[in-house]
Amino acid sequence: IAARPGAFDRRTTSLLGLLAPALALGLANGLLMVETEAFAAYQAMLLDQTSVLLNSLDADGRVVTWNRASERLLGIAAADARGSRFGIDVAVVEPGRWRGLWEDLLRDGMVVREIAIADAQGTSIPLHLEARLLRDSAEITGAVLVGLDLRRRRALEDQVLRSQKLAAVGLLAAGIAHEINNPLSGVVGYSRLLLDKPLEPWVRERVMKIAESGERCRKIVEGVLLFSRQQEGGKRRRLDLGALIDRVIGIGEYQWRMHNVRIVRSYPTAPVMVEADTDQLEQVLLNLLSNAVDAMPRGGTVTIAINAEGEGGARLAVSDQGHGIPAEIQARIFDPFFSTKEIGKGTGLGLAISYGIIKEHGGDILVESAPGQGTTFTVLLPGPSLAPAPPAPDSASPPTTPPATQESR
């Protein structure tokens, strides 16, 4: 219609001329609003894709934005967090510590600190927090918080520290164990010779104590020497994990019966193959089984379960029904010479040796336990696909396919 000559009279044309600038401005504003909304959506998407806590607060410390990483980390939905006071109502920090941090932020404009915040269940999470003030000219409008979960980093630091401890003990063992063993052999040998002689009862009692103490020291030295040798690693080959477990259970069958312990095995239908040193892996399993038996002085059930993992790996779990391990000492159980057993019943090297063996194989040992609820040690092992091509398995330990569940007693 507008293209026809004379479609609009002079009055209409004049009116359209007056409205044109306003219409053009409205159209431009509409396009700008669409672009702004698209940019805001893009920014929100970026915030939600980050793996770190990234939130903003208003001038009173109340949550304005709450990204998905915060939801995953703390288990608190954005809708529940908005409007709440950070560090007080959500992501709770010790009140005095948070107030001090907020005061430092208002004074300095920026704070970098390690703090612990609580998730929805009240679990404490260590966090590396960077906070910066937001200003509009001289007026404070709020703050932005960037937080990094420190649990993985601290776990890696603990692993490095533990490895350093193991290496240090290995070096010490190599240097002094033989020197200790020589005079110790004399103490044990001569005390046994004396016990073959006719002795007064009180003398025999004391000599027996000397012999027992010497034997105890000899076992510690043997453990240290064994620990030192484990650091060097052994010859690895492709082996059937289920067959190895069956062999170890057979080796300790008398011990399990004497302690009234029933062993339940849970295997998948197909054999689970790993690349490992047979002797070392047997020692790890014997250590874990011995610990499980010791944790159940009145007997009980030990469950051994194996499963294939991704990329050819394997998972082996040994679970007992014992008294459990308190949370405060779980971080120390792999330390050399640390033991919760009675004096004379353990050297404190079994788990340290096992940890060193599995780490040398490129795997890991995890523990899950709670007082009164038993303990599960989980061994994670790499599979044959992650190691050089192994020699064919010999006839001593052919691959077997055991039933899904077996019991030994």
C-alpha positions as CSV (number, residue, x, y, z in Angstrom):
1,I,0.0,0.0,0.0
2,A,2.8,2.4,1.0
3,A,4.4,1.9,-2.5
4,R,1.4,3.2,-4.4
5,P,1.5,6.9,-5.4
6,G,-0.8,8.9,-3.2
7,A,-1.4,6.0,-0.7
8,F,-1.1,8.5,2.2
9,D,-2.3,12.0,2.3
10,R,-0.2,14.9,3.4
11,R,-1.5,14.8,7.0
12,T,-0.7,11.0,7.4
13,T,2.7,11.5,5.9
14,S,3.4,14.3,8.3
15,L,2.3,12.2,11.2
16,L,4.5,9.2,10.1
17,G,7.4,11.6,9.8
18,L,6.9,12.7,13.4
19,L,6.6,9.0,14.7
20,A,9.6,7.6,12.6
21,P,12.4,8.6,15.0
22,A,10.5,7.2,18.0
23,L,9.8,4.0,16.1
24,A,13.4,3.7,15.0
25,L,14.6,4.2,18.6
26,G,12.2,1.6,19.9
27,L,13.3,-0.9,17.3
28,A,17.0,-0.2,18.2
29,N,16.2,-0.6,21.9
30,G,14.4,-3.9,21.2
31,L,17.4,-5.2,19.3
32,L,19.8,-4.0,22.0
33,M,17.6,-5.8,24.7
34,V,17.7,-9.0,22.7
35,E,21.5,-8.8,22.4
36,T,21.8,-8.0,26.1
37,E,19.7,-11.0,27.0
38,A,21.7,-13.2,24.7
39,F,24.9,-12.0,26.2
40,A,23.6,-12.5,29.8
41,A,22.6,-16.0,28.9
42,Y,26.0,-16.6,27.4
43,Q,27.7,-15.3,30.6
44,A,25.4,-17.5,32.7
45,M,26.3,-20.5,30.6
46,L,30.0,-19.8,31.1
47,L,29.5,-19.4,34.9
48,D,27.7,-22.7,35.0
49,Q,30.4,-24.5,33.0
50,T,33.2,-23.6,35.4
51,S,34.4,-26.2,37.9
52,V,35.0,-23.7,40.7
53,L,32.6,-22.0,43.1
54,L,31.8,-18.6,41.5
55,N,29.3,-16.5,43.3
56,S,28.4,-12.9,43.8
57,L,27.1,-11.2,46.9
58,D,25.3,-7.9,47.5
59,A,26.7,-5.2,49.8
60,D,25.2,-7.0,52.8
61,G,26.8,-10.3,52.0
62,R,23.7,-12.0,50.6
63,V,23.9,-14.3,47.7
64,V,22.9,-12.8,44.3
65,T,24.3,-15.5,41.9
66,W,25.1,-19.1,42.6
67,N,26.6,-21.2,39.9
68,R,26.2,-24.9,39.2
69,A,29.6,-25.8,40.6
70,S,28.4,-24.4,43.9
71,E,25.3,-26.6,43.7
72,R,27.4,-29.7,43.0
73,L,30.0,-28.9,45.6
74,L,27.6,-28.0,48.5
75,G,24.4,-29.7,47.5
76,I,22.5,-26.4,47.8
77,A,20.2,-25.3,44.9
78,A,20.6,-21.8,43.6
79,A,17.0,-21.0,44.4
80,D,17.6,-21.9,48.1
81,A,20.9,-20.0,48.2
82,R,19.8,-16.6,46.7
83,G,19.1,-14.0,49.3
84,S,20.9,-16.0,52.1
85,R,23.9,-14.7,53.9
86,F,27.0,-16.5,52.6
87,G,29.1,-18.0,55.4
88,I,26.2,-17.6,57.9
89,D,23.0,-19.1,56.3
90,V,24.6,-21.1,53.5
91,A,28.2,-22.4,53.0
92,V,28.5,-21.9,56.8
93,V,31.9,-20.9,58.1
94,E,32.8,-20.4,61.8
95,P,30.9,-17.1,62.5
96,G,33.9,-15.3,64.0
97,R,36.2,-16.4,61.1
98,W,33.7,-15.3,58.4
99,R,33.1,-11.9,60.1
100,G,36.8,-11.3,60.2
101,L,37.2,-12.3,56.5
102,W,34.3,-9.9,55.6
103,E,35.9,-7.1,57.6
104,D,39.2,-7.6,55.9
105,L,37.5,-7.6,52.5
106,L,35.8,-4.3,53.2
107,R,39.0,-2.8,54.4
108,D,41.4,-4.2,51.7
109,G,39.2,-4.8,48.8
110,M,40.5,-8.3,48.2
111,V,41.1,-11.4,50.4
112,V,42.8,-14.7,49.5
113,R,42.5,-17.3,52.2
114,E,42.0,-21.0,52.9
115,I,38.8,-21.6,54.8
116,A,36.4,-24.5,55.6
117,I,32.8,-24.2,54.5
118,A,29.9,-26.6,55.2
119,D,27.8,-28.3,52.6
120,A,24.1,-29.1,52.9
121,Q,24.8,-32.1,55.2
122,G,27.2,-30.1,57.4
123,T,30.3,-31.8,56.1
124,S,33.4,-29.5,56.2
125,I,35.0,-28.8,52.8
126,P,38.4,-27.1,52.6
127,L,38.3,-24.2,50.1
128,H,40.9,-21.8,48.6
129,L,38.8,-18.6,48.5
130,E,39.5,-15.4,46.6
131,A,37.1,-12.6,47.3
132,R,37.0,-9.1,45.7
133,L,34.8,-6.1,46.3
134,L,32.5,-4.7,43.6
135,R,32.3,-0.9,43.5
136,D,30.2,1.7,41.6
137,S,32.4,4.7,41.9
138,A,33.1,4.9,45.7
139,E,30.0,2.9,46.7
140,I,30.4,-0.8,47.6
141,T,27.8,-2.8,45.6
142,G,28.8,-6.3,46.6
143,A,31.5,-8.9,46.2
144,V,32.5,-11.8,43.9
145,L,33.8,-15.0,45.4
146,V,35.9,-17.7,43.6
147,G,36.5,-20.9,45.5
148,L,38.5,-24.0,44.7
149,D,37.8,-27.3,46.4
150,L,41.1,-28.4,48.1
151,R,40.2,-32.0,48.9
152,R,41.7,-33.5,45.8
153,R,44.9,-31.4,46.1
154,R,45.3,-32.3,49.7
155,A,44.8,-36.0,48.9
156,L,47.5,-35.7,46.3
157,E,49.8,-34.0,48.8
158,D,49.1,-36.7,51.3
159,Q,50.0,-39.3,48.7
160,V,53.3,-37.5,47.9
161,L,54.1,-37.2,51.6
162,R,53.3,-40.9,52.2
163,S,55.5,-41.9,49.3
164,Q,58.3,-39.8,50.7
165,K,57.9,-41.5,54.0
166,L,58.0,-44.9,52.4
167,A,61.1,-44.0,50.4
168,A,62.8,-42.7,53.5
169,V,62.1,-45.8,55.5
170,G,63.4,-47.9,52.5
171,L,66.7,-46.0,52.5
172,L,67.0,-46.4,56.3
173,A,66.2,-50.1,56.1
174,A,68.9,-50.7,53.5
175,G,71.4,-48.9,55.6
176,I,70.9,-50.3,59.1
177,A,68.8,-53.5,59.0
178,H,71.7,-55.8,58.3
179,E,73.8,-54.1,61.0
180,I,71.0,-54.7,63.6
181,N,70.4,-58.3,62.4
182,N,73.9,-59.5,63.2
183,P,74.0,-58.8,66.9
184,L,70.3,-59.7,67.2
185,S,71.1,-63.1,65.8
186,G,73.5,-63.6,68.7
187,V,71.0,-62.5,71.3
188,V,68.3,-64.9,70.0
189,G,70.8,-67.8,69.4
190,Y,72.5,-67.6,72.7
191,S,69.2,-67.2,74.6
192,R,67.9,-70.4,72.9
193,L,71.1,-72.2,73.8
194,L,70.6,-71.2,77.4
195,L,67.1,-72.5,77.4
196,D,68.5,-76.0,76.5
197,K,70.4,-76.0,79.8
198,P,69.1,-76.8,83.2
199,L,68.2,-73.5,84.7
200,E,66.5,-72.3,87.9
201,P,62.8,-71.5,87.2
202,W,63.3,-67.7,87.8
203,V,66.3,-67.7,85.5
204,R,64.5,-69.6,82.8
205,E,61.6,-67.2,82.9
206,R,63.9,-64.2,82.3
207,V,65.8,-66.0,79.5
208,M,62.5,-66.8,77.9
209,K,61.6,-63.1,78.0
210,I,64.9,-62.3,76.4
211,A,64.3,-64.8,73.7
212,E,60.8,-63.6,73.0
213,S,61.9,-60.0,72.9
214,G,64.7,-60.9,70.5
215,E,62.4,-62.8,68.3
216,R,60.0,-59.8,68.2
217,C,62.9,-57.6,67.2
218,R,64.0,-60.1,64.5
219,K,60.5,-60.0,63.0
220,I,60.6,-56.2,62.9
221,V,64.0,-56.3,61.1
222,E,62.7,-58.9,58.7
223,G,59.7,-56.7,58.0
224,V,62.0,-53.7,57.4
225,L,64.2,-55.7,55.0
226,L,61.2,-56.9,53.2
227,F,59.8,-53.4,53.0
228,S,63.1,-52.2,51.6
229,R,63.1,-54.8,48.9
230,Q,59.5,-54.0,47.9
231,Q,60.6,-50.6,46.7
232,E,62.5,-52.2,43.9
233,G,59.5,-54.1,42.5
234,G,59.5,-57.6,41.0
235,K,58.8,-59.4,37.8
236,R,55.2,-58.9,36.5
237,R,53.1,-61.1,34.3
238,R,49.6,-61.5,33.2
239,L,47.6,-63.3,35.9
240,D,44.0,-64.3,36.8
241,L,43.1,-62.4,39.9
242,G,40.5,-64.9,41.0
243,A,42.9,-67.8,40.8
244,L,45.4,-65.9,42.8
245,I,42.8,-65.1,45.5
246,D,41.9,-68.8,45.6
247,R,45.5,-69.8,46.1
248,V,46.0,-67.3,49.0
249,I,42.8,-68.4,50.7
250,G,44.1,-72.0,50.5
251,I,47.5,-70.9,52.0
252,G,45.8,-69.4,55.1
253,E,43.0,-71.9,55.4
254,Y,44.2,-73.2,58.8
255,Q,44.4,-69.6,60.2
256,W,40.8,-68.8,59.0
257,R,39.4,-72.0,60.7
258,M,41.3,-71.4,63.9
259,H,39.8,-67.9,64.2
260,N,36.3,-69.1,63.1
261,V,36.3,-66.8,60.1
262,R,34.3,-67.6,57.0
263,I,35.5,-66.2,53.7
264,V,33.0,-65.4,51.0
265,R,34.2,-64.8,47.4
266,S,32.3,-62.8,44.8
267,Y,33.7,-63.1,41.3
268,P,32.3,-62.1,37.9
269,T,31.7,-64.9,35.3
270,A,34.7,-63.9,33.1
271,P,38.2,-64.0,34.6
272,V,39.6,-60.7,35.8
273,M,43.1,-60.3,34.4
274,V,45.8,-58.0,35.7
275,E,49.5,-57.3,35.1
276,A,51.3,-57.8,38.4
277,D,54.0,-59.5,40.4
278,T,52.4,-62.7,41.7
279,D,54.4,-62.9,45.0
280,Q,53.9,-59.2,45.8
281,L,50.1,-59.3,45.1
282,E,49.8,-62.5,47.2
283,Q,51.5,-60.6,50.1
284,V,49.1,-57.7,49.8
285,L,46.1,-60.0,49.9
286,L,47.6,-61.9,52.9
287,N,48.2,-58.7,54.7
288,L,44.6,-57.5,54.1
289,L,43.1,-60.8,55.1
290,S,45.3,-61.0,58.3
291,N,44.1,-57.5,59.3
292,A,40.5,-58.5,58.6
293,V,40.9,-61.6,60.8
294,D,42.6,-59.7,63.6
295,A,39.7,-57.2,63.5
296,M,37.2,-60.0,64.4
297,P,38.5,-61.7,67.5
298,R,35.2,-63.6,67.9
299,G,35.1,-64.6,64.3
300,G,32.9,-63.5,61.4
301,T,32.7,-63.1,57.7
302,V,35.3,-61.7,55.3
303,T,34.0,-60.9,51.8
304,I,36.4,-60.7,48.9
305,A,34.9,-59.2,45.7
306,I,36.6,-58.5,42.4
307,N,35.4,-56.7,39.3
308,A,36.8,-55.5,36.0
309,E,37.2,-51.8,35.8
310,G,37.4,-49.4,32.8
311,E,40.4,-49.6,30.4
312,G,41.3,-53.1,31.5
313,G,41.7,-52.4,35.2
314,A,40.5,-54.4,38.2
315,R,39.0,-53.6,41.6
316,L,39.5,-55.9,44.6
317,A,37.6,-55.3,47.8
318,V,38.2,-57.0,51.2
319,S,35.5,-56.3,53.7
320,D,35.3,-57.5,57.3
321,Q,32.7,-57.2,60.1
322,G,35.2,-56.0,62.7
323,H,35.3,-53.1,65.1
324,G,36.2,-50.5,62.4
325,I,38.8,-47.8,62.2
326,P,38.2,-44.4,63.8
327,A,38.1,-41.6,61.2
328,E,40.9,-39.6,63.0
329,I,43.5,-42.3,62.4
330,Q,42.5,-43.5,58.9
331,A,45.0,-41.1,57.3
332,R,47.8,-42.8,59.3
333,I,47.2,-46.5,58.7
334,F,49.5,-46.7,55.7
335,D,52.4,-45.0,57.6
336,P,55.3,-47.3,58.4
337,F,55.3,-48.7,62.0
338,F,51.8,-47.3,62.7
339,S,49.6,-50.0,64.3
340,T,46.4,-50.2,66.3
341,K,47.2,-53.7,67.4
342,E,48.4,-54.8,70.8
343,I,52.1,-54.7,71.4
344,G,53.7,-57.9,70.0
345,K,50.8,-58.5,67.6
346,G,52.0,-56.4,64.7
347,T,55.0,-54.5,63.3
348,G,53.0,-51.7,61.7
349,L,54.6,-52.6,58.3
350,G,51.9,-54.8,56.7
351,L,49.8,-51.9,55.2
352,A,52.8,-49.8,54.5
353,I,54.3,-52.6,52.5
354,S,51.0,-53.3,50.7
355,Y,50.6,-49.6,49.9
356,G,54.1,-49.5,48.4
357,I,53.5,-52.6,46.3
358,I,50.2,-51.3,44.9
359,K,51.6,-47.9,44.2
360,E,54.6,-49.5,42.4
361,H,52.1,-51.3,40.2
362,G,50.4,-48.0,39.3
363,G,47.4,-48.7,41.5
364,D,45.9,-47.4,44.7
365,I,44.5,-48.7,48.0
366,L,41.4,-47.0,49.5
367,V,39.8,-47.6,52.9
368,E,36.2,-47.1,54.1
369,S,35.5,-47.7,57.7
370,A,33.5,-46.5,60.7
371,P,33.6,-47.7,64.3
372,G,31.4,-50.7,64.8
373,Q,30.6,-51.0,61.1
374,G,33.6,-53.0,59.8
375,T,36.2,-52.0,57.3
376,T,36.6,-52.3,53.5
377,F,40.0,-52.1,51.8
378,T,39.7,-51.5,48.0
379,V,42.7,-52.2,45.8
380,L,42.6,-50.6,42.4
381,L,44.9,-52.2,39.8
382,P,45.8,-51.3,36.2
383,G,45.0,-54.0,33.6
384,P,47.1,-55.8,31.0
385,S,46.2,-53.2,28.4
386,L,48.2,-50.6,30.4
387,A,51.4,-52.7,30.6
388,P,53.8,-54.2,28.1
389,A,52.8,-57.5,26.5
390,P,53.3,-60.1,29.1
391,P,54.5,-63.7,28.6
392,A,51.9,-66.4,28.4
393,P,50.8,-67.6,31.8
394,D,52.4,-70.8,33.0
395,S,50.7,-74.0,34.0
396,A,51.2,-73.2,37.7
397,S,48.3,-70.8,37.8
398,P,45.9,-71.4,34.8
399,P,43.0,-69.0,34.3
400,T,39.9,-70.2,36.1
401,T,36.3,-69.2,36.0
402,P,35.0,-69.7,39.5
403,P,31.3,-69.7,40.4
404,A,29.8,-66.3,41.1
405,T,29.9,-66.8,44.9
406,Q,32.0,-69.3,46.9
407,E,32.7,-69.8,50.6
408,S,35.7,-71.0,52.5
409,R,35.8,-71.8,56.2
